[in-house]
């Protein structure tokens, strides 16, 4: 079968094929770029497999391109050529064997067939010849095209061997299902269930990379449901697994927090591509199992679950090898604050409360409102509409107060060094107490967010503290 898609006629691919012909080498474009060609998805990363040395071909191609960046990885027998926005990975065709305690293969030179056999899924085993005499010829030994037509993820060979050899492929299967909206073939699904314990030999960094890709898919819940159904969830994210289930007492049950959580995640995904806002959605109720109590009057309660959940996040991020930086701090802030807006709309909204929310959320207030709106998952449509209407009113009030009082990320108009100079104070707790009092007075609407009123308030506060006569 010859492929006539215009993308296969990229000049760079003809250059690779012509160079291979000059060197007497067979070469093929293979894997994700070919898959995405048929799925009509954009892909800039091109994998080329060479029956022979991939490094030698890469060096020759880079030389012909001129001003191309060449990276050689001799340990792995691969090389990478970058030119403008195109990136080509060259590798020699190989066959692999594995030890039971490692996902790192023992590699030997092989044929194209050997190389296709070692691929994770049939759709990633598709290869297109780049040699001039057979240019555009598709090699599809495992029915990958048909599997894509049927939206099916299937392994080329025995799935138990595929997943036992490289357990990361189990998460890759889930990730592709989530990204592409595909289904796991029944044998693929069953093999993941049987081999799930093998995931524990994979480094946390590699697991986190796959989870992030799942989180960035259009409907991340697809991936998390599969992670749960295959039995991987307690192995890679026990805290999320603890959200599952419903407990009933005296006829009253709470919602399944896991199902609620992944619905909130999908709701956020509809509004934002922000990976860390999506993680905040996944973790917003992570503290509920630790705070669940039964109250005779009100039933099940989860008092302070936002605060407890925020405290859990550093340990979770460390365990899962997620970043320990401002991204984690952002998630902590979102989880800690996610109940504040709903409390505001359930009560009479005071200017003071809105100012404090604006101050604490800062530039992340819009993200917080996306999360809080996504958290409304009631089946009572009237209740949902009422909450969303109240959220819109709250957002309007935020806009009005921000325009008037400039609260978001504000600093008290009177600085600490100025307080020390005017009151002849050294650095001490009293300076911080006065700064806090000024901030609270502005947030509570006692004084406007302006220099002169703030200075006058400072002097009055100093008198009350006995610092001025």
N, C-alpha and C positions, 0 to 999 in steps of 0.2 A: 504494500500500500504506500503510495507516494503522497506526501502532505503538500498541499498547494497554498496553505495559509501564508499571507504576505510576510508575517513576522519571521518565518523560517528563512526568508531571503535577506536577512540583515547582512550588510557588508562584512561585519566582524565574523559572522559564522562562515561565510564563504572564504574569508582569509584563513580561518583556522583549518578548514577542509583542504584548501590549496596547499597550505604549509605541511599538513599531514601527508598529502600525496607526494610532495617533494621528498619527504623523509621516509616514504614507504610504510606509513603507519595507518592503521584503521582508527577512526575516531568518531564519536557519537555525542550528541547533546542528550542528556539523560536527566531523569528526576523531576524536581519541582517545576523547572521552567517548561518542560514538555507538558506536564500535568496542567499547569496554568494556561498554556496555549489552548488546550481543549476546553478549559473551564472559562475562557475569556477573562482571565484575571491578569492584571499587570504584574510583571516579574522582571527585575533587572539583574538578578543573580543567575548566572548560567553555569551549569556543571557539565564539564566535558570529560568523558571517559576515553582513555586511549589504550588500545591493545599494544602495550609497550610502555615507554617511560612518559608519564604525564609531565614531569619536570622538564625533560628535553624539549618537548613540543611547546610548553609554556615559554621557555626561554627564546625559542625561535620566533614565536608569535609576538612576544614583547619587543624583540629586536626589529621586526617588520613594522610594528605600530609606531615606534618612535615616541619618546616622552611618555611611555606607559610605565606604571609602577609594577614592578615584579617582586613578589614575595615567595621564597622557596622554603618549604617545610620538609626537609629531607627525612626526618624521623618518621613522618607519615606518608612519604612518597607523593606529596601534593605540592602544587604551586598555584599562585593566584596572580592574575593580571588585571589591573584596573586602568581604565582609560575613560576619562570624563565620568559619565554616570553608569557605565557598563562595568560589570565585575564578572570575570570568568575564573572558575575553579577548575584546574586540571588534575586528573588523578589517573594512574595506571589501572587498567582492569585487574581485579584481584578476587581471590576467594578467601574466605575467613573461617576460622574455627575458634571456639571459645572454651575457657575453663569455667567450671561451675561457680567459682568464687569471684569472678570478674566480668565486667562488660567490655574489657579491652581485648580485642580479637588478636589471634595469631594470624598474620597476614602473609599470603603467598601470591606471586604473580598468577594471573588467570586469564580466562577468555571473557568475551562480552557476556556469554551465557552465565559464567561463574559470577560475574559482577551483578547481573540482573537477579540471579538467585539470592544474593545477599541483601537485596533491597527490602525495606520494611513492608511496603504495601504494593499491591499490583499497579495502582495508579502512579506510583513513583518508580516503577520498573520500566516504564515506556522509554524507548530510545529512538532517536532519529539520526540516521547516518549523515555525516558531513563530507565524506569523500565524494569527489566529483562524479564518478561513474554511478554512484547510488544516492546522490544528494536528495534529501527529503524522504528517504525510505523509512517507514515506521516499523519498528520491531516491537511487537506486543505479545510476548510469549505466554502471558498469564491472564489475558483478557481484561487488562486494565481499562480499556475504552468502554467495554460493556459494563464493568463495575461502576465507572463514572456515570454512564447513562442511567444506571439503576441506583445511583447515589449510595453506593456500598463501599465500605472499607474492609478489605480482605487482604490477607498476607499471601505472598507468592507460594510459599512452601508451608509445611506443617506449622500452624500458629504457636503450638506449644514450644517448638524449637526456636521460632522467631523471637518469642517473648522471653524465653528462658535465657537465650544467648545475650540479648540486649533488652533488659527490662524497661529501659526508658521508652521503648517503642510502645509500651502499653499506654503511657501518657500521651505519646504522639498520636496514637489512634483516637484517643478521647479529644485531643486538641483539634485534629482534622474534622472530627464529627461536629465539634462546636463551631469551628471556623466556616466549614463548607455546608453545614446543614445535612451531612450524610449520616447514614446508619452504620452501625457495626454489624458485619455479617455474624450470624449466630455462632459459627465456629470461632470467629475472632473474639466475640464477647465471652464465650465460655472459657477460652484459653486464658484470657486476662484474669477471669475469676480464679482459675486454677493456679496461675503463676503470680498472683498478686503479692505474695510475701517476698518475691524476688526484688520488688521495687526498693527494698531496704539496702541493697548494695549500691544504689545510685546516689551520687553526691547530692546534697541538699541544693547546691547551686544549680545543677541541671534540672532538678525537679521544679525549682522556683522559676526558671526560665520558661518551662512549659506551662506552668500555672499562669504566668503573666500573659502568655499568648492566648490562653483560654479566657482570661479576664478581659482581653481586648477584642474578643470576638463579638459578633452582633448580638447574640443571645448567650451570655456566659452560663446561664442556668443549665443549658444543654450539657456542657462539660461537667459541671458539678454534680448533676444528677447521675451521669454515667460513672463518675468517680465514686459516687455512693453505691450505685447498683452493682458495680464490679467488686466492691469490697476494699477498694483502695483508700477510701476516705479516712478510716481510723488509723491507717498506716502513715499517711502523709499530713493529716491535719486533724488530730484527735479533738482539739477544742471545737472545731466546726461539727464534728461527728456528735459531740455532746449536746448539740442543739436539737437533735432529732427526737421525735416522739411526742406524745400528748399524755399528760397525767390528768386523771379525772378524780374529783372528790366531791361528794354530796351532789352529784349530777352536774358539776361545773368543771369544764376542761379549758385549758388554754390552747391557743393555736400552736401548730407545729412550727417551732421557731426556725428550723432549718428551711422548710418550704417557704415560710414568710421571707427569710433572709435572701434566698436566691431570687424571689420575686422582686424584692427591693433592688437587688443588683441589676436585674433586667430593666427595671424602671429607670434606674440611673443611666444604664447603657443607652437607653433611647435618647437621653438628653445630653450626654457628655462622653467624650473619648478619653477623659482624664483617668489614667490607670489608677492613680492613688485615691481618687474619689470613689472609684469602683471597689478598691480594697476597703475603704471606709464603709461602704455599703455592706460588704461581706462581713465586716467585723462589728457593725453598729450594735448588734445585740449579743455579742460574744460573752458578755458578763451576765446574761440572764440565768444560766444554770446555777451560778454561784449565789445569786440573790433571790432565787425563787422561794417564796413563802406562802403559806395559806392563812388567809384572814377570814374569820367567820362572817364578817359583814361584807367585805368587798371581794372575796374569793382569792384567786391567785394574784400575787403582786410581785413586782421585780424592782423594788425600791433601790435607787442608786445604781442600777445596772450600767448606766452610761459611764459613771465614774469608775466602777470596778472594771468594766470592759477596757476603758482607756488605760488603766493600770496594767492590764494583761498584755497589751500590745508590744511593749519592748521585748518581753520574753518570747512572744510568738515570732516576732521579726527575727530575733537572734536564732531561734530554733530552726526557722525556715530559710535562713540566710537571705532575708530581705534586707534592704538598705537600712543602716543605722544612722540616718542623717535627717535632713529637713523633710524628706518625704515621709519618714516615720512620724516626725513631729506633727506634720499636717494631718496624718491619719488619726493620731491621738486627739488632736484638737477637734476634728470632725466627730469622732465617736463621743467625746466628752460633752460636746455642745448639742448633739442631735436631738435631745429632748426639749431644749429651751424654746424653740419656736412653737412647738405644739402646746407647751404650757402657757405661752403667751396668748395663743388664740382661744384657749379654753377659759381664760380669765379676762377681766377687763384690761385692755392693753394700755399701760401707762407709758408716758414718754420716757420716764426714767428706766424702765425695764428694756425698752427698745434701744435706748442709748447704750446701755450696758452690753446688750447683745452685739450691737454694732462695734463697740470697742473691743470686745473679746474675740469676735470673729475676724475683725480687720478686713483685709482684702479677700478673705475666703468666704465672706458672707453669702455671695451668690451661689457658691458651691454648696454651702451649708443648706441653703433653701432648696436646692435641687434634691439633696439627700432627704431632707425632711418631707418634701412633697412626695418623693418616691416611697417613703415609709408608710404611706396611707394605702393599705391593701385590704381594707374591709370589704366584705361581700355586700354590705348595705350601701347601695348606690347613693341613697339620699345622704347618708353620713359622709361618704367620700366627697360628694359635690359640696356639702356644707364646709368641710375642712378646706378644700381647695379654694373656695370663695373667701374663707377667712384668711388663708395664706396670702391671697392677692391683696386683701386689705392691709395685712401686716407689711407686705413688701412696699405698698404705696406709702405707708406711714414711715418706713425706713428711709425711703427716698426723700420725703419731706424733711425729716429730722436731719438727715445727712446734709442736705442743701443748706439748712438753716444753721446747724451747730457744728458741722465739720468734725464729727466724732470719730469716724473710721481712722484708726491708726494715729489718733491725736496724742500729743505729748502736752502735759500741763504747761500753760503759757509762761509760768515762772519756773526757771530752771533751778536745779539743786545748788549749783555754784552761786547763783544769785541770792538764794535764800541764805546761804552761809555768809555771803558778803554783807547783806543788809542787816542780818541779826547777829553778826560777829560770832558765828558758830564754827567749830571744827566739824569734819565729817562725823556724824553721829546718828543715832536712831531718831532723834527729834526732827532732823532734816527730812528723813523718809516719811515720818508721820505727817509732817506738814504737806509734803508733795501728795501723799495719798489723800489727805483731806481736801486739797484743791481738786484733785481728779474726781473724787466722789461728789463734791459740790457741783462740778460741771455736769457729771453724768446724771445727777438727781435734779438738775434744772435750777439749783439754788442760785448759781451765777452763770452768765454766758461764757462761752469759750473764747474769752478775750483777755488781753494782758492786764489792763487797768483794774477791772473787777477782780481778777485773780490775785493781783498784788494786794489790793485792799483786803481781800479775804485772808491772805497770808498774814498780814499784819494783825488782823483781828484774832486769828487762830494763835499767833505768837503771844498775844496778850493773855488769852485764856490759858495758855500753857505756862505763863509766868516768865516768858522770855523777854517781854517788853514791859516797861512800867508806864 
